[in-house]
Amino acid sequence: MKNLRVLMIGLGNVGQGFLKILADDSPAINASHDVSITVVGISDLRLGNYYTPQGFNPAALLKAIESGKLESLSEFKTTWSTEEWIERCEAEFLLEASFTNFTDAEPAISYCLAALKHGKHVVTSNKGPIALYYTELNTLARQHNLRLGVEGTVMSGTPSMALGMDLLKAADISRIQGILNGTTNYILTRMEEGNSYEAALAEAQQLGYAEADPTGDVEGFDAAGKVVILGNLVLGAPLTFADVDRKGISGITLADVESAKKDGKRWKLLGMLEKKGDKVSARVQPVELPISDPLAGVMGATNAITYTSKLMGNVTLIGPGAGRIETGYALLNDILTISTAK
Ligand code: HSE
């Protein structure tokens, strides 16, 4: 049995989703994968850094976090800075699920680099470090014989990255197109049902789909981040945000949604990448799709991605694109995948 000790940074929706899975199912997960997953440390920007080599009880930890009070854990509080905490805590994994920052990826990127320097695998759903610094992180991980788990960065736990990076790696992918943001797809769905943009956004926030700052969702930055990640990790192109032609959905009104409906169409925010020779072009924009288009039928926080390749034609994957449990699952699956990697 492998002992998989985990440090967690970020105790928001994703971190809590991961803990909820452990709280509900950890004996079964451990038994079926012959592992023992224990959360030995937690770090929160406001509440400080905590460590116990014995591991926290996930249900009690979740309860303390949900109540916003970690006093019950005060005996485990350290005086270490987060970088020191990463270095000194004994653990196999760092789960990085703090807020996304597409400007310089801080503080997450510093935490990921520190973990790799100190012998910890990094598993993250945080798009900032992967969109901006994947090459550096991957190089450092390889130098230290460590792994980087990134599945949760695109389409939460729906295995879009594994599909593009591993399962279709020999197919010669030339085009990627998808609904890559759960919040905006949820908003457009609810608007079509007659709800206002504001009410639909508030629901998406309540359901844990939206980013801490939802501007990132509605203006297409989140989808653009995912396009950059797909460009770099799946197509091997050194894309940056500046290369993505981006437009969000904030300009789409109820009247636009109604008029598309009358014409047998539906608005979708699409992320698109196209490879021609060595050149990769990238866009994020709202598109009016005919109802007959398979992507038009993808509703709510569900996402979809189509990989077009020379050897396999179109392969489409549809599944959850956001959510606490769904993204928490991505972290768990990456931990298990890394623990069995040769
Ligand atoms: N805010 C993101 C979304 C979360 O709505 O898709 C998942 O990356």
Boltz pocket constraint, residues with backbone or C-beta under 6 A from the ligand:
constraints:
  - pocket:
      binder: B
      contacts: [[A, 125], [A, 152], [A, 153], [A, 154], [A, 155], [A, 156], [A, 180], [A, 181], [A, 182], [A, 183], [A, 184], [A, 208], [A, 209], [A, 210], [A, 211], [A, 217], [A, 222], [A, 321], [A, 322], [A, 323]]
      max_distance: 6.0
